[in-house]
Amino acid sequence: MPKSLNNLRKDWTTKSKSSDEQERVIEELVRHAQKWTSEAAKATGLLIELMHLARHVRDRTHLIEALGETQHIVAIPALHAELAQGDVAIRAAALQAIGRAGFPLGGALIAQWMANVDIE
């Protein structure tokens, strides 16, 4: 039986932060978000919250990738905001996640971001 979103939040914050435990929580949140139920936006919101709390680039990029897998429109503004991050790995993960989400709005955001990137 899948865990509730509140239990998943507790698992993330109170249990061992092993890679396996974090991966399990992320996978369950993605599954909740992909179901197109009333919980989908909440699960996506929780992934966004965890992304903002992530302290390491590796953890943050993994959560960004998970947001792209949700294919939920709620993720797009948060992913777009990640394009302003200084770390190249975070920006690359955000670009890939926006593309993976598959919304036409995402393509427009990427084009707008690219138009404003200073190549020099």
All heavy atoms as an XYZ file, in Angstrom:
929
protein
N       0.850     -1.186      0.000
C       0.000      0.000      0.000
C       0.895      1.248      0.000
O       1.820      1.346      0.788
C      -0.883     -0.013      1.253
C      -1.675      1.269      1.413
S      -2.624      1.338      2.940
C      -3.963      0.288      2.503
N       0.621      2.188     -0.911
C       1.455      3.384     -0.958
C       1.282      4.233      0.305
O       0.207      4.292      0.889
C       0.946      4.135     -2.190
C      -0.306      3.479     -2.612
C      -0.411      2.169     -1.923
N       2.368      4.866      0.685
C       2.336      5.724      1.864
C       1.653      7.051      1.533
O       1.690      7.519      0.393
C       3.748      6.009      2.347
C       4.393      4.831      3.017
C       5.615      5.293      3.745
C       6.078      4.199      4.680
N       7.085      4.675      5.591
N       1.071      7.659      2.556
C       0.453      8.970      2.362
C       1.558     10.017      2.194
O       2.716      9.798      2.560
C      -0.418      9.329      3.566
O       0.404      9.652      4.673
N       1.175     11.161      1.659
C       2.151     12.225      1.454
C       2.729     12.704      2.782
O       3.928     12.995      2.870
C       1.510     13.384      0.691
C       1.072     13.066     -0.731
C       0.469     14.296     -1.392
C       2.211     12.530     -1.564
N       1.912     12.780      3.813
C       2.419     13.201      5.125
C       3.456     12.217      5.650
O       4.470     12.618      6.220
C       1.280     13.354      6.133
C       0.467     14.603      5.875
O       0.971     15.572      5.328
N      -0.786     14.577      6.278
N       3.210     10.930      5.448
C       4.186      9.930      5.881
C       5.472     10.026      5.075
O       6.562      9.842      5.612
C       3.608      8.520      5.785
C       2.584      8.246      6.867
O       2.554      8.912      7.899
N       1.728      7.275      6.625
N       5.353     10.319      3.789
C       6.554     10.465      2.963
C       7.370     11.680      3.406
O       8.602     11.628      3.451
C       6.180     10.579      1.490
C       5.653      9.290      0.856
C       5.097      9.560     -0.532
C       6.751      8.231      0.801
N       6.696     12.774      3.754
C       7.395     13.958      4.259
C       8.134     13.611      5.554
O       9.290     13.966      5.741
C       6.426     15.107      4.508
C       7.113     16.323      5.149
C       6.155     17.454      5.442
N       5.997     18.251      4.239
C       4.838     18.470      3.641
N       3.725     17.971      4.120
N       4.769     19.220      2.563
N       7.455     12.884      6.427
C       8.090     12.468      7.684
C       9.284     11.563      7.413
O      10.325     11.698      8.055
C       7.086     11.746      8.580
C       6.074     12.658      9.203
C       5.085     11.852     10.040
C       3.926     12.722     10.472
N       2.886     11.950     11.159
N       9.132     10.632      6.480
C      10.239      9.739      6.141
C      11.456     10.536      5.690
O      12.585     10.222      6.036
C       9.837      8.755      5.039
C       8.921      7.657      5.530
O       8.673      7.578      6.752
O       8.451      6.876      4.683
N      11.212     11.552      4.879
C      12.320     12.353      4.355
C      13.019     13.115      5.480
O      14.243     13.211      5.504
C      11.808     13.332      3.309
C      12.914     14.103      2.660
C      13.473     15.268      3.080
C      13.628     13.740      1.466
N      14.469     15.659      2.227
C      14.583     14.744      1.230
C      13.526     12.668      0.578
C      15.443     14.711      0.139
C      14.384     12.642     -0.505
C      15.331     13.653     -0.714
N      12.255     13.650      6.396
C      12.834     14.537      7.404
C      13.319     13.826      8.659
O      14.183     14.342      9.345
C      11.828     15.634      7.808
O      10.642     15.011      8.293
C      11.499     16.538      6.644
N      12.760     12.650      8.986
C      13.106     12.042     10.261
C      13.920     10.759     10.160
O      14.653     10.436     11.073
C      11.845     11.733     11.097
O      11.023     10.821     10.376
C      11.085     12.994     11.420
N      13.795     10.046      9.079
C      14.528      8.786      8.952
C      15.933      9.036      8.432
O      16.286     10.137      8.015
C      13.785      7.811      8.032
C      12.538      7.249      8.663
C      12.010      6.119      7.834
C      10.809      5.495      8.547
N      10.237      4.428      7.773
N      16.692      7.981      8.450
C      18.055      8.042      7.936
C      18.040      8.632      6.532
O      17.199      8.289      5.712
C      18.641      6.640      7.902
O      19.831      6.643      7.159
N      18.974      9.501      6.267
C      19.028     10.122      4.948
C      19.919      9.321      4.004
O      20.698      9.868      3.251
C      19.523     11.553      5.084
C      18.553     12.413      5.844
C      18.240     13.634      5.085
C      17.186     14.406      5.839
N      17.120     15.755      5.523
N      19.790      8.016      4.073
C      20.558      7.175      3.162
C      20.053      7.395      1.736
O      18.908      7.786      1.519
C      20.420      5.701      3.536
O      19.120      5.249      3.220
N      20.917      7.121      0.783
C      20.534      7.276     -0.620
C      19.341      6.398     -0.970
O      18.452      6.810     -1.705
C      21.707      6.943     -1.532
O      22.745      7.855     -1.333
N      19.325      5.187     -0.430
C      18.220      4.268     -0.722
C      16.896      4.804     -0.184
O      15.869      4.722     -0.861
C      18.487      2.883     -0.123
C      19.624      2.157     -0.824
O      19.945      2.523     -1.967
O      20.186      1.230     -0.209
N      16.910      5.344      1.017
C      15.683      5.886      1.619
C      15.201      7.109      0.839
O      14.012      7.251      0.552
C      15.919      6.246      3.086
C      14.690      6.764      3.790
C      13.569      5.743      3.914
O      13.826      4.526      3.842
O      12.410      6.171      4.067
N      16.119      7.992      0.479
C      15.744      9.167     -0.301
C      15.178      8.762     -1.658
O      14.184      9.321     -2.107
C      16.937     10.102     -0.473
C      17.301     10.841      0.786
C      18.455     11.788      0.576
O      19.195     11.692     -0.404
N      18.620     12.704      1.506
N      15.812      7.793     -2.288
C      15.344      7.321     -3.596
C      13.935      6.751     -3.493
O      13.087      7.001     -4.345
C      16.309      6.269     -4.155
C      15.956      5.784     -5.530
C      16.005      6.858     -6.591
O      16.802      7.807     -6.457
O      15.236      6.763     -7.562
N      13.670      5.980     -2.441
C      12.344      5.397     -2.242
C      11.291      6.489     -2.095
O      10.224      6.431     -2.708
C      12.335      4.482     -1.011
C      10.992      3.786     -0.807
C      10.899      3.137      0.563
N      10.959      4.102      1.651
C       9.946      4.903      2.020
N       8.807      4.892      1.359
N      10.075      5.742      3.021
N      11.583      7.510     -1.299
C      10.632      8.608     -1.094
C      10.383      9.337     -2.411
O       9.230      9.608     -2.773
C      11.144      9.582     -0.005
C      10.286     10.842      0.043
C      11.168      8.902      1.357
N      11.445      9.627     -3.149
C      11.297     10.330     -4.429
C      10.461      9.510     -5.404
O       9.552     10.033     -6.051
C      12.679     10.672     -5.024
C      13.364     11.735     -4.171
C      12.555     11.142     -6.471
C      14.820     11.963     -4.521
N      10.740      8.227     -5.511
C       9.978      7.369     -6.428
C       8.496      7.332     -6.062
O       7.634      7.379     -6.945
C      10.554      5.955     -6.424
C      11.870      5.839     -7.157
C      12.503      4.457     -7.034
O      11.883      3.557     -6.420
O      13.615      4.279     -7.545
N       8.193      7.245     -4.783
C       6.783      7.232     -4.367
C       6.105      8.564     -4.657
O       4.948      8.596     -5.080
C       6.659      6.859     -2.892
C       6.929      5.381     -2.657
C       6.382      4.890     -1.327
O       5.255      5.276     -0.964
O       7.101      4.112     -0.683
N       6.817      9.664     -4.453
C       6.235     10.974     -4.764
C       5.971     11.117     -6.256
O       4.931     11.645     -6.653
C       7.142     12.093     -4.260
C       7.147     12.308     -2.748
C       8.252     13.274     -2.347
C       5.789     12.806     -2.270
N       6.898     10.656     -7.076
C       6.691     10.713     -8.532
C       5.470      9.878     -8.906
O       4.637     10.305     -9.714
C       7.958     10.270     -9.296
C       7.662     10.078    -10.780
C       9.079     11.288     -9.104
N       5.345      8.691     -8.332
C       4.164      7.851     -8.632
C       2.867      8.555     -8.230
O       1.886      8.528     -8.980
C       4.272      6.500     -7.906
C       5.110      5.491     -8.651
C       4.907      4.086     -8.117
N       5.410      3.913     -6.771
C       6.671      3.611     -6.454
N       7.559      3.458     -7.403
N       7.033      3.462     -5.195
N       2.844      9.197     -7.065
C       1.658      9.960     -6.647
C       1.356     11.074     -7.652
O       0.201     11.301     -8.014
C       1.865     10.599     -5.266
C       1.581      9.714     -4.111
N       0.312      9.385     -3.710
C       2.419      9.089     -3.245
C       0.366      8.609     -2.649
N       1.639      8.400     -2.341
N       2.397     11.764     -8.097
C       2.217     12.907     -8.995
C       1.734     12.486    -10.375
O       1.032     13.238    -11.048
C       3.531     13.685     -9.108
N       2.077     11.298    -10.810
C       1.708     10.831    -12.149
C       0.307     10.237    -12.218
O      -0.166      9.938    -13.307
C       2.719      9.786    -12.634
C       4.072     10.369    -12.939
C       5.092      9.304    -13.288
O       4.999      8.162    -12.859
N       6.088      9.681    -14.068
N      -0.364     10.084    -11.099
C      -1.673      9.420    -11.087
C      -2.836     10.309    -11.513
O      -3.932      9.827    -11.719
C      -1.957      8.854     -9.690
C      -1.112      7.660     -9.363
C      -1.489      7.102     -8.018
C      -0.627      5.910     -7.673
N      -0.934      5.383     -6.356
N      -2.638     11.592    -11.612
C      -3.695     12.523    -11.984
C      -4.880     12.448    -11.024
O      -6.033     12.449    -11.422
C      -4.155     12.315    -13.431
C      -3.043     12.627    -14.374
C      -2.251     11.728    -15.010
C      -2.562     13.910    -14.755
N      -1.308     12.368    -15.761
C      -1.481     13.715    -15.631
C      -2.933     15.202    -14.432
C      -0.776     14.765    -16.194
C      -2.228     16.250    -14.998
C      -1.176     16.017    -15.869
N      -4.566     12.346     -9.745
C      -5.587     12.388     -8.705
C      -5.479     13.732     -8.000
O      -4.636     14.570     -8.346
C      -5.366     11.251     -7.675
O      -4.124     11.485     -7.001
C      -5.360      9.893     -8.353
N      -6.296     13.920     -6.987
C      -6.226     15.165     -6.218
C      -4.894     15.291     -5.479
O      -4.493     16.388     -5.109
C      -7.381     15.227     -5.220
O      -7.302     14.143     -4.315
N      -4.191     14.190     -5.292
C      -2.905     14.206     -4.597
C      -1.741     14.586     -5.518
O      -0.644     14.861     -5.039
C      -2.624     12.820     -4.002
C      -3.612     12.399     -2.935
C      -3.360     13.118     -1.627
O      -2.281     12.924     -1.060
O      -4.250     13.865     -1.199
N      -1.968     14.597     -6.818
C      -0.871     14.808     -7.772
C      -0.177     16.150     -7.569
O       1.053     16.215     -7.506
C      -1.384     14.675     -9.203
N      -0.939     17.226     -7.481
C      -0.337     18.549     -7.295
C       0.353     18.644     -5.944
O       1.416     19.271     -5.822
C      -1.394     19.643     -7.430
N      -0.213     17.996     -4.928
C       0.410     18.012     -3.601
C       1.733     17.254     -3.619
O       2.712     17.693     -3.012
C      -0.527     17.395     -2.564
C      -1.757     18.225     -2.297
C      -2.676     17.520     -1.323
C      -3.988     18.267     -1.166
N      -4.918     17.543     -0.302
N       1.778     16.119     -4.303
C       3.018     15.348     -4.398
C       4.077     16.146     -5.147
O       5.245     16.177     -4.746
C       2.757     14.018     -5.085
N       3.678     16.821     -6.225
C       4.614     17.647     -6.982
C       5.105     18.803     -6.118
O       6.294     19.126     -6.117
C       3.951     18.172     -8.270
O       3.465     17.057     -9.025
C       4.920     18.967     -9.117
N       4.196     19.408     -5.364
C       4.577     20.485     -4.451
C       5.568     20.024     -3.396
O       6.494     20.762     -3.028
N       5.392     18.809     -2.906
C       6.324     18.275     -1.919
C       7.702     18.047     -2.546
O       8.733     18.323     -1.923
C       5.777     16.994     -1.301
C       6.609     16.364     -0.188
C       6.978     17.368      0.903
C       5.859     15.184      0.417
N       7.744     17.565     -3.775
C       9.028     17.429     -4.464
C       9.714     18.791     -4.621
O      10.930     18.904     -4.443
C       8.839     16.781     -5.841
C       8.650     15.273     -5.859
C       8.167     14.814     -7.229
C       9.936     14.564     -5.477
N       8.929     19.814     -4.936
C       9.480     21.175     -5.057
C      10.034     21.625     -3.709
O      11.139     22.176     -3.633
C       8.410     22.155     -5.587
C       8.069     21.809     -7.033
C       8.890     23.602     -5.464
C       6.823     22.509     -7.563
N       9.289     21.385     -2.647
C       9.739     21.753     -1.304
C      11.061     21.054     -0.958
O      12.005     21.682     -0.472
C       8.669     21.365     -0.285
C       9.019     21.667      1.149
C       7.950     21.193      2.117
O       6.767     21.114      1.737
O       8.318     20.883      3.262
N      11.139     19.761     -1.241
C      12.356     19.008     -0.954
C      13.522     19.508     -1.799
O      14.663     19.568     -1.333
C      12.126     17.509     -1.178
C      11.091     16.849     -0.266
C      10.898     15.392     -0.655
C      11.471     16.995      1.202
N      13.243     19.909     -3.042
C      14.284     20.452     -3.916
C      14.876     21.712     -3.290
O      16.086     21.902     -3.264
C      13.709     20.758     -5.296
C      14.707     21.374     -6.262
S      13.929     21.989     -7.759
C      12.954     23.353     -7.129
N      14.009     22.580     -2.755
C      14.486     23.821     -2.142
C      15.264     23.555     -0.855
O      16.127     24.353     -0.486
C      13.318     24.766     -1.874
C      12.722     25.334     -3.124
N      13.440     26.073     -4.036
C      11.475     25.270     -3.628
C      12.666     26.437     -5.031
N      11.465     25.954     -4.814
N      14.961     22.466     -0.183
C      15.654     22.127      1.060
C      16.967     21.391      0.828
O      17.799     21.318      1.736
C      14.748     21.265      1.951
C      13.489     21.935      2.492
C      12.623     20.924      3.216
C      13.865     23.095      3.416
N      17.151     20.855     -0.369
C      18.353     20.068     -0.663
C      19.600     20.939     -0.533
O      19.658     22.035     -1.080
C      18.256     19.462     -2.059
N      20.580     20.413      0.174
C      21.806     21.182      0.415
C      22.929     20.852     -0.554
O      23.859     21.628     -0.707
C      22.284     20.939      1.838
C      21.324     21.464      2.852
C      21.833     21.277      4.235
N      20.825     21.754      5.181
C      21.019     21.822      6.460
N      22.152     21.441      6.973
N      20.065     22.266      7.239
N      22.854     19.702     -1.188
C      23.925     19.274     -2.081
C      23.427     19.289     -3.526
O      22.273     18.964     -3.804
C      24.403     17.872     -1.715
C      24.905     17.784     -0.310
N      26.099     18.331      0.091
C      24.360     17.235      0.803
C      26.281     18.125      1.375
N      25.232     17.458      1.843
N      24.323     19.649     -4.430
C      23.974     19.730     -5.846
C      23.429     18.393     -6.338
O      22.437     18.341     -7.074
C      25.189     20.185     -6.687
C      24.908     20.048     -8.176
C      25.561     21.613     -6.340
N      24.063     17.297     -5.941
C      23.617     15.966     -6.386
C      22.175     15.701     -5.968
O      21.364     15.229     -6.775
C      24.543     14.897     -5.800
C      24.153     13.483     -6.156
C      25.069     12.462     -5.482
N      25.278     12.704     -4.069
C      24.465     12.249     -3.095
N      23.415     11.542     -3.398
N      24.723     12.507     -1.829
N      21.829     16.025     -4.726
C      20.460     15.821     -4.250
C      19.483     16.730     -4.989
O      18.395     16.316     -5.375
C      20.360     16.078     -2.742
C      21.165     15.091     -1.925
O      21.448     13.977     -2.416
O      21.525     15.437     -0.782
N      19.897     17.974     -5.180
C      19.012     18.936     -5.854
C      18.756     18.531     -7.304
O      17.621     18.565     -7.777
C      19.620     20.328     -5.780
C      18.665     21.429     -6.169
C      19.291     22.785     -5.891
N      18.335     23.827     -6.094
C      17.795     24.562     -5.133
N      18.136     24.366     -3.892
N      16.928     25.503     -5.416
N      19.806     18.115     -8.006
C      19.614     17.713     -9.399
C      18.755     16.457     -9.493
O      17.946     16.340    -10.422
C      20.956     17.499    -10.135
O      21.744     16.543     -9.429
C      21.727     18.788    -10.275
N      18.889     15.564     -8.539
C      18.056     14.353     -8.547
C      16.586     14.719     -8.360
O      15.706     14.168     -9.040
C      18.519     13.399     -7.447
C      17.876     12.059     -7.513
N      17.980     11.226     -8.612
C      17.083     11.419     -6.629
C      17.285     10.126     -8.385
N      16.726     10.221     -7.190
N      16.297     15.661     -7.492
C      14.913     16.108     -7.285
C      14.398     16.867     -8.503
O      13.222     16.747     -8.865
C      14.809     16.947     -6.014
C      14.896     16.113     -4.738
C      15.358     16.955     -3.559
C      13.563     15.448     -4.446
N      15.267     17.632     -9.145
C      14.874     18.326    -10.381
C      14.497     17.309    -11.450
O      13.475     17.455    -12.131
C      16.013     19.260    -10.859
C      16.145     20.457     -9.909
C      15.785     19.722    -12.295
C      17.395     21.290    -10.127
N      15.299     16.270    -11.599
C      14.992     15.210    -12.567
C      13.653     14.552    -12.248
O      12.854     14.270    -13.148
C      16.107     14.164    -12.568
C      17.413     14.681    -13.135
C      18.606     13.794    -12.802
O      18.434     12.757    -12.118
O      19.721     14.144    -13.234
N      13.394     14.327    -10.967
C      12.124     13.718    -10.550
C      10.950     14.625    -10.902
O       9.893     14.146    -11.330
C      12.147     13.430     -9.050
N      11.128     15.931    -10.764
C      10.055     16.865    -11.129
C       9.724     16.762    -12.613
O       8.557     16.837    -13.001
C      10.447     18.296    -10.765
C      10.267     18.659     -9.305
C      10.950     19.985     -8.997
C       8.794     18.716     -8.942
N      10.724     16.590    -13.439
C      10.469     16.405    -14.873
C       9.697     15.126    -15.143
O       8.824     15.086    -16.006
N       9.995     14.079    -14.385
C       9.305     12.800    -14.553
C       7.832     12.874    -14.167
O       7.022     12.101    -14.672
C       9.993     11.720    -13.728
C      11.358     11.328    -14.243
C      12.064     10.358    -13.325
O      11.388      9.600    -12.610
O      13.304     10.367    -13.323
N       7.475     13.801    -13.293
C       6.072     13.905    -12.879
C       5.188     14.313    -14.044
O       4.013     13.983    -14.069
C       5.869     14.928    -11.742
O       6.160     16.244    -12.223
C       6.698     14.596    -10.526
N       5.740     15.056    -14.991
C       4.993     15.606    -16.114
C       3.761     16.371    -15.630
O       2.700     16.335    -16.242
C       4.618     14.510    -17.104
C       5.828     13.868    -17.733
C       5.485     12.859    -18.783
O       4.493     12.143    -18.681
N       6.295     12.788    -19.828
N       3.942     17.081    -14.525
C       2.863     17.873    -13.941
C       3.182     19.349    -14.155
O       4.274     19.807    -13.856
C       2.723     17.564    -12.449
C       1.394     17.920    -11.900
N       1.001     19.223    -11.717
C       0.366     17.153    -11.510
C      -0.224     19.247    -11.229
N      -0.635     17.998    -11.098
N       2.216     20.090    -14.635
C       2.441     21.500    -14.978
C       2.846     22.343    -13.772
O       3.527     23.352    -13.921
C       1.218     22.096    -15.705
C       1.609     23.415    -16.349
C       0.046     22.250    -14.740
C       0.989     23.673    -17.653
N       2.488     21.916    -12.575
C       2.854     22.648    -11.361
C       4.378     22.737    -11.230
O       4.901     23.681    -10.642
C       2.234     21.962    -10.115
C       2.757     22.532     -8.829
C       0.718     22.078    -10.169
N       5.104     21.781    -11.800
C       6.565     21.756    -11.691
C       7.255     22.802    -12.563
O       8.381     23.205    -12.263
C       7.083     20.369    -12.052
N       6.619     23.250    -13.617
C       7.277     24.103    -14.607
C       7.813     25.415    -14.015
O       8.976     25.755    -14.234
C       6.364     24.359    -15.822
C       6.035     23.043    -16.535
C       7.003     25.357    -16.798
C       7.235     22.297    -17.095
N       7.039     26.185    -13.252
C       7.607     27.431    -12.693
C       8.813     27.185    -11.785
O       9.790     27.943    -11.822
C       6.441     28.041    -11.908
C       5.217     27.469    -12.540
C       5.602     26.082    -12.958
N       8.773     26.119    -10.989
C       9.904     25.814    -10.108
C      11.128     25.419    -10.927
O      12.259     25.826    -10.613
C       9.527     24.695     -9.140
N      10.921     24.647    -11.979
C      12.036     24.258    -12.832
C      12.604     25.478    -13.570
O      13.821     25.617    -13.713
C      11.593     23.187    -13.836
C      11.228     21.835    -13.219
C      10.580     20.936    -14.261
C      12.451     21.178    -12.602
N      11.722     26.349    -14.001
C      12.160     27.572    -14.674
C      13.020     28.410    -13.738
O      14.054     28.962    -14.144
C      10.943     28.367    -15.159
C      11.311     29.621    -15.874
N      11.083     30.859    -15.337
C      11.922     29.829    -17.080
C      11.511     31.785    -16.178
N      12.026     31.184    -17.239
N      12.648     28.501    -12.483
C      13.424     29.273    -11.512
C      14.825     28.687    -11.317
O      15.781     29.422    -11.044
C      12.684     29.326    -10.175
N      14.959     27.384    -11.474
C      16.265     26.743    -11.310
C      17.249     27.144    -12.402
O      18.459     26.988    -12.238
C      16.121     25.222    -11.262
C      15.407     24.723    -10.031
C      16.085     25.145     -8.739
O      17.239     24.739     -8.504
O      15.456     25.894     -7.963
N      16.752     27.674    -13.506
C      17.641     28.125    -14.585
C      18.483     29.325    -14.158
O      19.495     29.630    -14.793
C      16.834     28.467    -15.839
C      16.089     27.308    -16.485
C      15.251     27.808    -17.657
C      17.051     26.224    -16.929
N      18.100     29.995    -13.090
C      18.850     31.148    -12.590
C      19.971     30.734    -11.623
O      20.750     31.581    -11.188
C      17.898     32.119    -11.883
N      20.063     29.457    -11.304
C      21.095     28.982    -10.380
C      22.473     29.103    -11.021
O      22.625     28.979    -12.235
C      20.840     27.524     -9.989
C      19.594     27.331     -9.165
C      19.708     27.988     -7.798
O      20.744     27.933     -7.149
N      18.629     28.617     -7.372
N      23.471     29.320    -10.190
C      24.835     29.468    -10.675
C      25.494     28.167    -11.086
O      26.398     28.165    -11.916
N      25.052     27.065    -10.533
C      25.677     25.781    -10.820
C      25.199     25.236    -12.168
O      24.002     25.107    -12.405
C      25.359     24.788     -9.702
C      26.201     23.544     -9.799
O      25.924     22.722    -10.706
O      27.129     23.401     -8.989
N      26.151     24.900    -13.020
C      25.829     24.414    -14.361
C      25.041     23.104    -14.308
O      24.121     22.892    -15.107
C      27.120     24.237    -15.198
C      26.833     23.581    -16.533
C      27.807     25.572    -15.395
N      25.380     22.216    -13.370
C      24.681     20.927    -13.263
C      23.210     21.137    -12.931
O      22.344     20.429    -13.455
C      25.344     20.048    -12.208
N      22.921     22.115    -12.097
C      21.524     22.405    -11.737
C      20.787     22.966    -12.939
O      19.665     22.549    -13.250
C      21.453     23.365    -10.528
C      21.932     22.637     -9.271
C      20.035     23.912    -10.342
C      22.032     23.504     -8.041
N      21.407     23.889    -13.655
C      20.749     24.453    -14.843
C      20.521     23.386    -15.912
O      19.456     23.335    -16.523
C      21.572     25.611    -15.414
C      21.542     26.856    -14.553
C      22.074     28.088    -15.272
N      23.327     27.877    -15.961
C      24.528     28.202    -15.481
N      24.628     28.742    -14.285
N      25.619     27.986    -16.197
N      21.511     22.521    -16.112
C      21.368     21.453    -17.114
C      20.245     20.498    -16.727
O      19.432     20.104    -17.569
C      22.687     20.695    -17.262
N      20.175     20.140    -15.452
C      19.101     19.249    -14.989
C      17.746     19.912    -15.177
O      16.777     19.258    -15.578
C      19.323     18.871    -13.523
N      17.660     21.216    -14.908
C      16.394     21.937    -15.064
C      15.962     21.972    -16.532
O      14.790     21.766    -16.846
C      16.502     23.348    -14.498
N      16.902     22.225    -17.435
C      16.585     22.233    -18.865
C      16.068     20.870    -19.316
O      15.065     20.778    -20.029
C      17.816     22.625    -19.686
C      18.201     24.096    -19.640
C      19.591     24.302    -20.232
C      17.176     24.950    -20.366
N      16.745     19.816    -18.889
C      16.318     18.468    -19.259
C      14.948     18.147    -18.668
O      14.102     17.539    -19.331
C      17.352     17.439    -18.807
C      18.631     17.526    -19.599
C      19.724     16.629    -19.044
O      19.642     16.136    -17.928
N      20.765     16.419    -19.838
N      14.724     18.539    -17.426
C      13.448     18.244    -16.767
C      12.296     18.994    -17.431
O      11.205     18.443    -17.593
C      13.527     18.589    -15.279
N      12.534     20.240    -17.809
C      11.490     21.002    -18.503
C      11.139     20.309    -19.815
O       9.971     20.147    -20.163
C      11.934     22.463    -18.745
C      11.979     23.222    -17.412
C      10.987     23.169    -19.722
C      12.661     24.582    -17.489
N      12.151     19.864    -20.546
C      11.908     19.142    -21.796
C      11.183     17.831    -21.560
O      10.272     17.469    -22.299
N      11.565     17.104    -20.517
C      10.953     15.811    -20.216
C       9.482     15.985    -19.820
O       8.664     15.111    -20.089
C      11.719     15.124    -19.087
C      11.364     13.668    -18.914
C      12.210     12.961    -17.868
N      13.635     13.115    -18.097
C      14.469     13.766    -17.268
N      14.024     14.295    -16.156
N      15.747     13.871    -17.543
N       9.173     17.096    -19.183
C       7.793     17.333    -18.759
C       6.856     17.412    -19.962
O       5.691     17.038    -19.875
C       7.698     18.601    -17.911
N       7.363     17.918    -21.081
C       6.622     17.843    -22.335
C       5.506     18.858    -22.531
O       4.581     18.601    -23.285
N       5.601     20.018    -21.917
C       4.578     21.041    -22.113
C       5.090     22.102    -23.081
O       6.239     22.530    -22.984
C       4.226     21.716    -20.785
C       3.471     20.830    -19.850
C       4.112     20.214    -18.790
C       2.119     20.592    -20.034
C       3.421     19.380    -17.927
C       1.414     19.767    -19.179
C       2.068     19.159    -18.123
N       4.257     22.572    -24.011
C       4.687     23.629    -24.936
C       5.184     24.872    -24.192
O       6.118     25.523    -24.637
C       3.426     23.945    -25.743
C       2.601     22.706    -25.657
C       2.902     22.104    -24.308
N       4.588     25.160    -23.057
C       5.020     26.296    -22.242
C       6.489     26.145    -21.861
O       7.234     27.115    -21.810
C       4.150     26.382    -20.979
C       4.618     27.311    -19.867
C       4.516     28.752    -20.325
C       3.791     27.101    -18.614
N       6.912     24.921    -21.603
C       8.307     24.666    -21.244
C       9.262     25.072    -22.351
O      10.310     25.667    -22.091
N       8.901     24.761    -23.583
C       9.739     25.151    -24.715
C       9.857     26.661    -24.836
O      10.935     27.195    -25.121
N       8.778     27.350    -24.605
C       8.797     28.811    -24.655
C       9.675     29.385    -23.547
O      10.412     30.355    -23.766
C       7.376     29.366    -24.548
N       9.625     28.784    -22.363
C      10.466     29.251    -21.253
C      11.946     29.033    -21.549
O      12.781     29.885    -21.252
C      10.083     28.531    -19.957
C       8.730     28.886    -19.364
C       8.421     27.999    -18.162
C       8.694     30.351    -18.967
N      12.259     27.887    -22.147
C      13.653     27.608    -22.500
C      14.137     28.603    -23.549
O      15.241     29.148    -23.446
C      13.816     26.155    -22.995
C      13.613     25.184    -21.822
C      15.186     25.952    -23.634
C      13.546     23.726    -22.218
N      13.305     28.877    -24.555
C      13.681     29.834    -25.596
C      13.899     31.225    -24.999
O      14.862     31.915    -25.351
C      12.602     29.880    -26.680
N      13.028     31.627    -24.084
C      13.168     32.929    -23.426
C      14.455     32.968    -22.606
O      15.200     33.955    -22.647
C      11.964     33.199    -22.527
C      12.041     34.506    -21.782
C      10.897     34.660    -20.797
O      10.258     33.692    -20.417
N      10.656     35.877    -20.370
N      14.736     31.892    -21.874
C      15.950     31.839    -21.063
C      17.198     31.922    -21.953
O      18.122     32.660    -21.658
C      15.957     30.552    -20.241
C      17.210     30.377    -19.429
C      17.541     31.029    -18.276
C      18.318     29.527    -19.735
N      18.762     30.609    -17.838
C      19.263     29.691    -18.716
C      18.572     28.626    -20.764
C      20.464     28.995    -18.703
C      19.767     27.934    -20.753
C      20.699     28.111    -19.731
N      17.186     31.174    -23.066
C      18.333     31.169    -23.964
C      18.555     32.543    -24.589
O      19.695     32.953    -24.810
C      18.174     30.101    -25.036
C      18.317     28.708    -24.478
S      18.134     27.412    -25.713
C      19.603     27.686    -26.682
N      17.487     33.271    -24.862
C      17.605     34.599    -25.441
C      18.280     35.573    -24.478
O      18.905     36.542    -24.901
C      16.229     35.126    -25.851
N      18.170     35.292    -23.190
C      18.737     36.187    -22.172
C      20.069     35.715    -21.625
O      20.647     36.381    -20.768
C      17.749     36.346    -21.020
C      16.507     37.075    -21.456
O      16.579     38.032    -22.203
N      15.356     36.613    -20.999
N      20.573     34.576    -22.077
C      21.856     34.062    -21.588
C      22.985     34.857    -22.212
O      23.035     35.053    -23.428
C      22.008     32.559    -21.924
C      23.406     32.067    -21.616
C      20.985     31.754    -21.154
N      23.907     35.314    -21.370
C      25.074     36.041    -21.843
C      26.174     35.026    -22.151
O      26.732     34.411    -21.243
C      25.547     37.034    -20.785
C      26.676     37.914    -21.270
O      26.942     37.916    -22.479
O      27.285     38.605    -20.433
N      26.471     34.839    -23.421
C      27.432     33.821    -23.840
C      28.864     34.238    -23.523
O      29.729     33.424    -23.325
C      27.253     33.501    -25.342
C      25.874     32.900    -25.532
C      28.335     32.543    -25.829
C      25.532     32.561    -26.935
N      29.128     35.495    -23.447
C      30.506     35.964    -23.207
C      30.950     35.634    -21.851
O      30.781     35.629    -20.832
C      30.587     37.450    -23.465
C      30.362     37.734    -24.950
C      30.476     39.191    -25.249
O      31.611     39.657    -25.369
O      29.436     39.844    -25.313
